Amino acid sequence: MRPWKSAKASRVLAALLRIGWSIKRQSGSHRTLEREGWHDYVFAFHDGEEIGLVMLARIAKRTGLTPEDI
C-alpha cells in the first residue's frame, strides 16, 4: 500500500501552512513558501488542481510533509 493519496492543491497548501510554512511572496499561482531551517519552496499549483502520488512525495522530500499532515 502506498502511503500517499492524491489530494487537491489547496489541501496540501493548508497542510504546509499548518506545519510551519508561511507564504513569503506570490505571483499568480506560484507561491514561495518559507520556514525556519529549510530552503524556500515554490508551490506552483492552482488551488483546484489534483496533485498525484509522485508529486506529493517530491513535495514531502523538500518540505517535511507527511501523509498524516494532509
PDB file of N, CA, C and O in Angstrom:
ATOM      1  N   MET A   1       0.825  -1.179   0.000  1.00  0.00           N
ATOM      2  CA  MET A   1       0.000   0.000   0.000  1.00  0.00           C
ATOM      3  C   MET A   1       0.875   1.251   0.000  1.00  0.00           C
ATOM      4  O   MET A   1       1.851   1.330   0.746  1.00  0.00           O
ATOM      5  N   ARG A   2       0.536   2.200  -0.813  1.00  0.00           N
ATOM      6  CA  ARG A   2       1.286   3.440  -0.881  1.00  0.00           C
ATOM      7  C   ARG A   2       0.845   4.378   0.245  1.00  0.00           C
ATOM      8  O   ARG A   2      -0.341   4.463   0.565  1.00  0.00           O
ATOM      9  N   PRO A   3       1.818   5.084   0.843  1.00  0.00           N
ATOM     10  CA  PRO A   3       1.445   5.966   1.947  1.00  0.00           C
ATOM     11  C   PRO A   3       0.720   7.239   1.510  1.00  0.00           C
ATOM     12  O   PRO A   3       0.012   7.849   2.311  1.00  0.00           O
ATOM     13  N   TRP A   4       0.884   7.641   0.264  1.00  0.00           N
ATOM     14  CA  TRP A   4       0.287   8.887  -0.213  1.00  0.00           C
ATOM     15  C   TRP A   4      -0.956   8.621  -1.025  1.00  0.00           C
ATOM     16  O   TRP A   4      -1.033   7.625  -1.745  1.00  0.00           O
ATOM     17  N   LYS A   5      -1.929   9.501  -0.914  1.00  0.00           N
ATOM     18  CA  LYS A   5      -3.108   9.500  -1.772  1.00  0.00           C
ATOM     19  C   LYS A   5      -3.157  10.863  -2.427  1.00  0.00           C
ATOM     20  O   LYS A   5      -2.737  11.852  -1.826  1.00  0.00           O
ATOM     21  N   SER A   6      -3.663  10.935  -3.651  1.00  0.00           N
ATOM     22  CA  SER A   6      -3.728  12.226  -4.324  1.00  0.00           C
ATOM     23  C   SER A   6      -4.605  13.186  -3.516  1.00  0.00           C
ATOM     24  O   SER A   6      -5.521  12.772  -2.806  1.00  0.00           O
ATOM     25  N   ALA A   7      -4.295  14.484  -3.648  1.00  0.00           N
ATOM     26  CA  ALA A   7      -5.024  15.499  -2.880  1.00  0.00           C
ATOM     27  C   ALA A   7      -5.091  16.792  -3.680  1.00  0.00           C
ATOM     28  O   ALA A   7      -4.257  17.037  -4.552  1.00  0.00           O
ATOM     29  N   LYS A   8      -6.076  17.605  -3.381  1.00  0.00           N
ATOM     30  CA  LYS A   8      -6.203  18.918  -4.014  1.00  0.00           C
ATOM     31  C   LYS A   8      -5.065  19.819  -3.525  1.00  0.00           C
ATOM     32  O   LYS A   8      -4.629  19.715  -2.378  1.00  0.00           O
ATOM     33  N   ALA A   9      -4.598  20.692  -4.397  1.00  0.00           N
ATOM     34  CA  ALA A   9      -3.506  21.597  -4.060  1.00  0.00           C
ATOM     35  C   ALA A   9      -3.856  22.490  -2.875  1.00  0.00           C
ATOM     36  O   ALA A   9      -2.993  22.779  -2.046  1.00  0.00           O
ATOM     37  N   SER A  10      -5.096  22.927  -2.785  1.00  0.00           N
ATOM     38  CA  SER A  10      -5.494  23.784  -1.666  1.00  0.00           C
ATOM     39  C   SER A  10      -5.341  23.060  -0.328  1.00  0.00           C
ATOM     40  O   SER A  10      -4.966  23.669   0.674  1.00  0.00           O
ATOM     41  N   ARG A  11      -5.631  21.771  -0.318  1.00  0.00           N
ATOM     42  CA  ARG A  11      -5.495  20.976   0.904  1.00  0.00           C
ATOM     43  C   ARG A  11      -4.023  20.777   1.269  1.00  0.00           C
ATOM     44  O   ARG A  11      -3.662  20.828   2.445  1.00  0.00           O
ATOM     45  N   VAL A  12      -3.181  20.551   0.272  1.00  0.00           N
ATOM     46  CA  VAL A  12      -1.751  20.382   0.507  1.00  0.00           C
ATOM     47  C   VAL A  12      -1.147  21.688   1.028  1.00  0.00           C
ATOM     48  O   VAL A  12      -0.353  21.675   1.970  1.00  0.00           O
ATOM     49  N   LEU A  13      -1.521  22.808   0.419  1.00  0.00           N
ATOM     50  CA  LEU A  13      -1.024  24.101   0.876  1.00  0.00           C
ATOM     51  C   LEU A  13      -1.455  24.367   2.318  1.00  0.00           C
ATOM     52  O   LEU A  13      -0.657  24.852   3.119  1.00  0.00           O
ATOM     53  N   ALA A  14      -2.697  24.059   2.653  1.00  0.00           N
ATOM     54  CA  ALA A  14      -3.180  24.243   4.021  1.00  0.00           C
ATOM     55  C   ALA A  14      -2.370  23.398   5.005  1.00  0.00           C
ATOM     56  O   ALA A  14      -2.059  23.851   6.106  1.00  0.00           O
ATOM     57  N   ALA A  15      -2.029  22.169   4.605  1.00  0.00           N
ATOM     58  CA  ALA A  15      -1.225  21.297   5.462  1.00  0.00           C
ATOM     59  C   ALA A  15       0.180  21.876   5.654  1.00  0.00           C
ATOM     60  O   ALA A  15       0.728  21.828   6.756  1.00  0.00           O
ATOM     61  N   LEU A  16       0.757  22.419   4.588  1.00  0.00           N
ATOM     62  CA  LEU A  16       2.083  23.034   4.697  1.00  0.00           C
ATOM     63  C   LEU A  16       2.054  24.233   5.643  1.00  0.00           C
ATOM     64  O   LEU A  16       2.978  24.424   6.434  1.00  0.00           O
ATOM     65  N   LEU A  17       1.013  25.027   5.564  1.00  0.00           N
ATOM     66  CA  LEU A  17       0.884  26.186   6.450  1.00  0.00           C
ATOM     67  C   LEU A  17       0.715  25.738   7.905  1.00  0.00           C
ATOM     68  O   LEU A  17       1.219  26.388   8.821  1.00  0.00           O
ATOM     69  N   ARG A  18       0.005  24.629   8.112  1.00  0.00           N
ATOM     70  CA  ARG A  18      -0.187  24.103   9.470  1.00  0.00           C
ATOM     71  C   ARG A  18       1.113  23.616  10.093  1.00  0.00           C
ATOM     72  O   ARG A  18       1.299  23.741  11.304  1.00  0.00           O
ATOM     73  N   ILE A  19       2.021  23.060   9.283  1.00  0.00           N
ATOM     74  CA  ILE A  19       3.269  22.517   9.849  1.00  0.00           C
ATOM     75  C   ILE A  19       4.370  23.563   9.943  1.00  0.00           C
ATOM     76  O   ILE A  19       5.515  23.229  10.250  1.00  0.00           O
ATOM     77  N   GLY A  20       4.043  24.815   9.686  1.00  0.00           N
ATOM     78  CA  GLY A  20       5.027  25.868   9.940  1.00  0.00           C
ATOM     79  C   GLY A  20       5.512  26.660   8.748  1.00  0.00           C
ATOM     80  O   GLY A  20       6.277  27.608   8.921  1.00  0.00           O
ATOM     81  N   TRP A  21       5.098  26.310   7.552  1.00  0.00           N
ATOM     82  CA  TRP A  21       5.476  27.084   6.375  1.00  0.00           C
ATOM     83  C   TRP A  21       4.611  28.343   6.299  1.00  0.00           C
ATOM     84  O   TRP A  21       3.464  28.345   6.745  1.00  0.00           O
ATOM     85  N   SER A  22       5.164  29.400   5.737  1.00  0.00           N
ATOM     86  CA  SER A  22       4.381  30.616   5.523  1.00  0.00           C
ATOM     87  C   SER A  22       4.653  31.124   4.108  1.00  0.00           C
ATOM     88  O   SER A  22       5.694  30.830   3.520  1.00  0.00           O
ATOM     89  N   ILE A  23       3.711  31.885   3.575  1.00  0.00           N
ATOM     90  CA  ILE A  23       3.850  32.413   2.223  1.00  0.00           C
ATOM     91  C   ILE A  23       4.731  33.653   2.281  1.00  0.00           C
ATOM     92  O   ILE A  23       4.405  34.644   2.935  1.00  0.00           O
ATOM     93  N   LYS A  24       5.853  33.570   1.580  1.00  0.00           N
ATOM     94  CA  LYS A  24       6.817  34.675   1.532  1.00  0.00           C
ATOM     95  C   LYS A  24       6.397  35.693   0.477  1.00  0.00           C
ATOM     96  O   LYS A  24       6.425  36.901   0.710  1.00  0.00           O
ATOM     97  N   ARG A  25       6.009  35.178  -0.683  1.00  0.00           N
ATOM     98  CA  ARG A  25       5.513  36.034  -1.765  1.00  0.00           C
ATOM     99  C   ARG A  25       4.707  35.166  -2.721  1.00  0.00           C
ATOM    100  O   ARG A  25       4.787  33.938  -2.694  1.00  0.00           O
ATOM    101  N   GLN A  26       3.921  35.844  -3.576  1.00  0.00           N
ATOM    102  CA  GLN A  26       3.092  35.127  -4.537  1.00  0.00           C
ATOM    103  C   GLN A  26       3.045  35.891  -5.840  1.00  0.00           C
ATOM    104  O   GLN A  26       2.955  37.119  -5.854  1.00  0.00           O
ATOM    105  N   SER A  27       3.107  35.149  -6.943  1.00  0.00           N
ATOM    106  CA  SER A  27       2.948  35.706  -8.273  1.00  0.00           C
ATOM    107  C   SER A  27       2.047  34.749  -9.049  1.00  0.00           C
ATOM    108  O   SER A  27       2.502  33.706  -9.517  1.00  0.00           O
ATOM    109  N   GLY A  28       0.786  35.100  -9.185  1.00  0.00           N
ATOM    110  CA  GLY A  28      -0.171  34.194  -9.824  1.00  0.00           C
ATOM    111  C   GLY A  28      -0.391  32.981  -8.951  1.00  0.00           C
ATOM    112  O   GLY A  28      -0.692  33.113  -7.764  1.00  0.00           O
ATOM    113  N   SER A  29      -0.241  31.785  -9.531  1.00  0.00           N
ATOM    114  CA  SER A  29      -0.417  30.562  -8.745  1.00  0.00           C
ATOM    115  C   SER A  29       0.910  30.087  -8.136  1.00  0.00           C
ATOM    116  O   SER A  29       0.932  29.073  -7.439  1.00  0.00           O
ATOM    117  N   HIS A  30       2.005  30.798  -8.386  1.00  0.00           N
ATOM    118  CA  HIS A  30       3.299  30.435  -7.819  1.00  0.00           C
ATOM    119  C   HIS A  30       3.457  31.113  -6.462  1.00  0.00           C
ATOM    120  O   HIS A  30       3.527  32.338  -6.363  1.00  0.00           O
ATOM    121  N   ARG A  31       3.510  30.293  -5.432  1.00  0.00           N
ATOM    122  CA  ARG A  31       3.704  30.818  -4.075  1.00  0.00           C
ATOM    123  C   ARG A  31       5.068  30.364  -3.578  1.00  0.00           C
ATOM    124  O   ARG A  31       5.379  29.174  -3.631  1.00  0.00           O
ATOM    125  N   THR A  32       5.880  31.290  -3.098  1.00  0.00           N
ATOM    126  CA  THR A  32       7.153  30.944  -2.491  1.00  0.00           C
ATOM    127  C   THR A  32       6.916  30.830  -0.998  1.00  0.00           C
ATOM    128  O   THR A  32       6.497  31.783  -0.340  1.00  0.00           O
ATOM    129  N   LEU A  33       7.194  29.635  -0.475  1.00  0.00           N
ATOM    130  CA  LEU A  33       6.980  29.372   0.937  1.00  0.00           C
ATOM    131  C   LEU A  33       8.314  29.395   1.670  1.00  0.00           C
ATOM    132  O   LEU A  33       9.349  29.035   1.109  1.00  0.00           O
ATOM    133  N   GLU A  34       8.279  29.825   2.934  1.00  0.00           N
ATOM    134  CA  GLU A  34       9.492  29.846   3.745  1.00  0.00           C
ATOM    135  C   GLU A  34       9.219  29.216   5.098  1.00  0.00           C
ATOM    136  O   GLU A  34       8.101  29.250   5.613  1.00  0.00           O
ATOM    137  N   ARG A  35      10.280  28.637   5.662  1.00  0.00           N
ATOM    138  CA  ARG A  35      10.200  28.040   7.001  1.00  0.00           C
ATOM    139  C   ARG A  35      11.594  28.054   7.587  1.00  0.00           C
ATOM    140  O   ARG A  35      12.569  27.751   6.900  1.00  0.00           O
ATOM    141  N   GLU A  36      11.686  28.400   8.837  1.00  0.00           N
ATOM    142  CA  GLU A  36      12.966  28.454   9.532  1.00  0.00           C
ATOM    143  C   GLU A  36      13.680  27.104   9.451  1.00  0.00           C
ATOM    144  O   GLU A  36      13.098  26.067   9.769  1.00  0.00           O
ATOM    145  N   GLY A  37      14.934  27.125   9.028  1.00  0.00           N
ATOM    146  CA  GLY A  37      15.727  25.907   8.945  1.00  0.00           C
ATOM    147  C   GLY A  37      15.577  25.125   7.640  1.00  0.00           C
ATOM    148  O   GLY A  37      16.193  24.070   7.489  1.00  0.00           O
ATOM    149  N   TRP A  38      14.779  25.612   6.701  1.00  0.00           N
ATOM    150  CA  TRP A  38      14.543  24.939   5.423  1.00  0.00           C
ATOM    151  C   TRP A  38      14.811  25.912   4.286  1.00  0.00           C
ATOM    152  O   TRP A  38      14.714  27.125   4.471  1.00  0.00           O
ATOM    153  N   HIS A  39      15.146  25.394   3.121  1.00  0.00           N
ATOM    154  CA  HIS A  39      15.248  26.222   1.920  1.00  0.00           C
ATOM    155  C   HIS A  39      13.845  26.630   1.494  1.00  0.00           C
ATOM    156  O   HIS A  39      12.881  25.904   1.738  1.00  0.00           O
ATOM    157  N   ASP A  40      13.729  27.797   0.855  1.00  0.00           N
ATOM    158  CA  ASP A  40      12.436  28.230   0.328  1.00  0.00           C
ATOM    159  C   ASP A  40      11.912  27.195  -0.666  1.00  0.00           C
ATOM    160  O   ASP A  40      12.691  26.528  -1.348  1.00  0.00           O
ATOM    161  N   TYR A  41      10.603  27.068  -0.741  1.00  0.00           N
ATOM    162  CA  TYR A  41       9.980  26.114  -1.650  1.00  0.00           C
ATOM    163  C   TYR A  41       8.930  26.834  -2.488  1.00  0.00           C
ATOM    164  O   TYR A  41       8.088  27.550  -1.947  1.00  0.00           O
ATOM    165  N   VAL A  42       8.975  26.649  -3.800  1.00  0.00           N
ATOM    166  CA  VAL A  42       7.995  27.256  -4.700  1.00  0.00           C
ATOM    167  C   VAL A  42       6.861  26.254  -4.920  1.00  0.00           C
ATOM    168  O   VAL A  42       7.059  25.185  -5.496  1.00  0.00           O
ATOM    169  N   PHE A  43       5.680  26.622  -4.455  1.00  0.00           N
ATOM    170  CA  PHE A  43       4.479  25.804  -4.600  1.00  0.00           C
ATOM    171  C   PHE A  43       3.708  26.366  -5.783  1.00  0.00           C
ATOM    172  O   PHE A  43       3.071  27.413  -5.669  1.00  0.00           O
ATOM    173  N   ALA A  44       3.763  25.676  -6.919  1.00  0.00           N
ATOM    174  CA  ALA A  44       3.244  26.221  -8.180  1.00  0.00           C
ATOM    175  C   ALA A  44       2.040  25.434  -8.690  1.00  0.00           C
ATOM    176  O   ALA A  44       2.089  24.841  -9.768  1.00  0.00           O
ATOM    177  N   PHE A  45       0.973  25.432  -7.919  1.00  0.00           N
ATOM    178  CA  PHE A  45      -0.232  24.705  -8.303  1.00  0.00           C
ATOM    179  C   PHE A  45      -1.449  25.604  -8.129  1.00  0.00           C
ATOM    180  O   PHE A  45      -1.499  26.422  -7.210  1.00  0.00           O
ATOM    181  N   HIS A  46      -2.430  25.449  -9.016  1.00  0.00           N
ATOM    182  CA  HIS A  46      -3.721  26.116  -8.838  1.00  0.00           C
ATOM    183  C   HIS A  46      -4.469  25.386  -7.726  1.00  0.00           C
ATOM    184  O   HIS A  46      -4.310  24.177  -7.562  1.00  0.00           O
ATOM    185  N   ASP A  47      -5.277  26.111  -6.969  1.00  0.00           N
ATOM    186  CA  ASP A  47      -5.943  25.548  -5.793  1.00  0.00           C
ATOM    187  C   ASP A  47      -6.779  24.308  -6.094  1.00  0.00           C
ATOM    188  O   ASP A  47      -6.783  23.376  -5.290  1.00  0.00           O
ATOM    189  N   GLY A  48      -7.479  24.262  -7.208  1.00  0.00           N
ATOM    190  CA  GLY A  48      -8.344  23.131  -7.523  1.00  0.00           C
ATOM    191  C   GLY A  48      -7.641  21.971  -8.187  1.00  0.00           C
ATOM    192  O   GLY A  48      -8.264  20.942  -8.449  1.00  0.00           O
ATOM    193  N   GLU A  49      -6.369  22.112  -8.465  1.00  0.00           N
ATOM    194  CA  GLU A  49      -5.607  21.076  -9.168  1.00  0.00           C
ATOM    195  C   GLU A  49      -5.360  19.871  -8.264  1.00  0.00           C
ATOM    196  O   GLU A  49      -5.077  20.023  -7.076  1.00  0.00           O
ATOM    197  N   GLU A  50      -5.469  18.684  -8.833  1.00  0.00           N
ATOM    198  CA  GLU A  50      -5.217  17.437  -8.109  1.00  0.00           C
ATOM    199  C   GLU A  50      -3.718  17.120  -8.203  1.00  0.00           C
ATOM    200  O   GLU A  50      -3.152  17.093  -9.296  1.00  0.00           O
ATOM    201  N   ILE A  51      -3.090  16.883  -7.062  1.00  0.00           N
ATOM    202  CA  ILE A  51      -1.663  16.545  -7.024  1.00  0.00           C
ATOM    203  C   ILE A  51      -1.554  15.050  -6.799  1.00  0.00           C
ATOM    204  O   ILE A  51      -2.130  14.511  -5.854  1.00  0.00           O
ATOM    205  N   GLY A  52      -0.810  14.380  -7.675  1.00  0.00           N
ATOM    206  CA  GLY A  52      -0.686  12.924  -7.622  1.00  0.00           C
ATOM    207  C   GLY A  52       0.353  12.426  -6.634  1.00  0.00           C
ATOM    208  O   GLY A  52       1.013  13.203  -5.945  1.00  0.00           O
ATOM    209  N   LEU A  53       0.479  11.108  -6.585  1.00  0.00           N
ATOM    210  CA  LEU A  53       1.345  10.439  -5.618  1.00  0.00           C
ATOM    211  C   LEU A  53       2.808  10.832  -5.740  1.00  0.00           C
ATOM    212  O   LEU A  53       3.455  11.146  -4.741  1.00  0.00           O
ATOM    213  N   VAL A  54       3.330  10.816  -6.956  1.00  0.00           N
ATOM    214  CA  VAL A  54       4.749  11.097  -7.162  1.00  0.00           C
ATOM    215  C   VAL A  54       5.071  12.538  -6.783  1.00  0.00           C
ATOM    216  O   VAL A  54       6.074  12.795  -6.118  1.00  0.00           O
ATOM    217  N   MET A  55       4.234  13.468  -7.199  1.00  0.00           N
ATOM    218  CA  MET A  55       4.484  14.874  -6.882  1.00  0.00           C
ATOM    219  C   MET A  55       4.353  15.118  -5.390  1.00  0.00           C
ATOM    220  O   MET A  55       5.122  15.904  -4.838  1.00  0.00           O
ATOM    221  N   LEU A  56       3.420  14.484  -4.723  1.00  0.00           N
ATOM    222  CA  LEU A  56       3.302  14.623  -3.270  1.00  0.00           C
ATOM    223  C   LEU A  56       4.560  14.125  -2.565  1.00  0.00           C
ATOM    224  O   LEU A  56       5.014  14.736  -1.598  1.00  0.00           O
ATOM    225  N   ALA A  57       5.117  13.030  -3.041  1.00  0.00           N
ATOM    226  CA  ALA A  57       6.353  12.509  -2.455  1.00  0.00           C
ATOM    227  C   ALA A  57       7.505  13.500  -2.658  1.00  0.00           C
ATOM    228  O   ALA A  57       8.334  13.677  -1.765  1.00  0.00           O
ATOM    229  N   ARG A  58       7.557  14.140  -3.819  1.00  0.00           N
ATOM    230  CA  ARG A  58       8.592  15.144  -4.071  1.00  0.00           C
ATOM    231  C   ARG A  58       8.420  16.357  -3.158  1.00  0.00           C
ATOM    232  O   ARG A  58       9.394  16.878  -2.614  1.00  0.00           O
ATOM    233  N   ILE A  59       7.181  16.798  -2.999  1.00  0.00           N
ATOM    234  CA  ILE A  59       6.905  17.927  -2.105  1.00  0.00           C
ATOM    235  C   ILE A  59       7.327  17.565  -0.681  1.00  0.00           C
ATOM    236  O   ILE A  59       7.946  18.369   0.015  1.00  0.00           O
ATOM    237  N   ALA A  60       6.986  16.354  -0.261  1.00  0.00           N
ATOM    238  CA  ALA A  60       7.319  15.905   1.096  1.00  0.00           C
ATOM    239  C   ALA A  60       8.820  15.894   1.332  1.00  0.00           C
ATOM    240  O   ALA A  60       9.285  16.274   2.407  1.00  0.00           O
ATOM    241  N   LYS A  61       9.564  15.468   0.353  1.00  0.00           N
ATOM    242  CA  LYS A  61      11.017  15.407   0.492  1.00  0.00           C
ATOM    243  C   LYS A  61      11.616  16.792   0.725  1.00  0.00           C
ATOM    244  O   LYS A  61      12.568  16.934   1.492  1.00  0.00           O
ATOM    245  N   ARG A  62      11.065  17.812   0.071  1.00  0.00           N
ATOM    246  CA  ARG A  62      11.586  19.175   0.187  1.00  0.00           C
ATOM    247  C   ARG A  62      11.016  19.957   1.366  1.00  0.00           C
ATOM    248  O   ARG A  62      11.609  20.952   1.783  1.00  0.00           O
ATOM    249  N   THR A  63       9.861  19.521   1.918  1.00  0.00           N
ATOM    250  CA  THR A  63       9.180  20.331   2.922  1.00  0.00           C
ATOM    251  C   THR A  63       8.978  19.655   4.275  1.00  0.00           C
ATOM    252  O   THR A  63       8.636  20.326   5.249  1.00  0.00           O
ATOM    253  N   GLY A  64       9.182  18.345   4.353  1.00  0.00           N
ATOM    254  CA  GLY A  64       8.936  17.646   5.602  1.00  0.00           C
ATOM    255  C   GLY A  64       7.493  17.252   5.810  1.00  0.00           C
ATOM    256  O   GLY A  64       7.113  16.846   6.908  1.00  0.00           O
ATOM    257  N   LEU A  65       6.687  17.363   4.778  1.00  0.00           N
ATOM    258  CA  LEU A  65       5.266  16.995   4.849  1.00  0.00           C
ATOM    259  C   LEU A  65       5.141  15.472   4.982  1.00  0.00           C
ATOM    260  O   LEU A  65       5.903  14.728   4.364  1.00  0.00           O
ATOM    261  N   THR A  66       4.180  15.014   5.787  1.00  0.00           N
ATOM    262  CA  THR A  66       3.922  13.585   5.913  1.00  0.00           C
ATOM    263  C   THR A  66       2.470  13.307   5.521  1.00  0.00           C
ATOM    264  O   THR A  66       1.647  14.223   5.529  1.00  0.00           O
ATOM    265  N   PRO A  67       2.144  12.056   5.177  1.00  0.00           N
ATOM    266  CA  PRO A  67       0.763  11.738   4.819  1.00  0.00           C
ATOM    267  C   PRO A  67      -0.229  12.080   5.933  1.00  0.00           C
ATOM    268  O   PRO A  67      -1.376  12.424   5.650  1.00  0.00           O
ATOM    269  N   GLU A  68       0.196  11.990   7.190  1.00  0.00           N
ATOM    270  CA  GLU A  68      -0.673  12.297   8.313  1.00  0.00           C
ATOM    271  C   GLU A  68      -1.005  13.789   8.397  1.00  0.00           C
ATOM    272  O   GLU A  68      -2.034  14.161   8.961  1.00  0.00           O
ATOM    273  N   ASP A  69      -0.137  14.649   7.838  1.00  0.00           N
ATOM    274  CA  ASP A  69      -0.362  16.090   7.858  1.00  0.00           C
ATOM    275  C   ASP A  69      -1.538  16.490   6.982  1.00  0.00           C
ATOM    276  O   ASP A  69      -2.225  17.472   7.263  1.00  0.00           O
ATOM    277  N   ILE A  70      -1.768  15.725   5.916  1.00  0.00           N
ATOM    278  CA  ILE A  70      -2.848  16.030   4.991  1.00  0.00           C
ATOM    279  C   ILE A  70      -4.094  15.400   5.498  1.00  0.00           C
ATOM    280  O   ILE A  70      -5.147  15.524   4.873  1.00  0.00           O
TER     281      ILE A  70
END
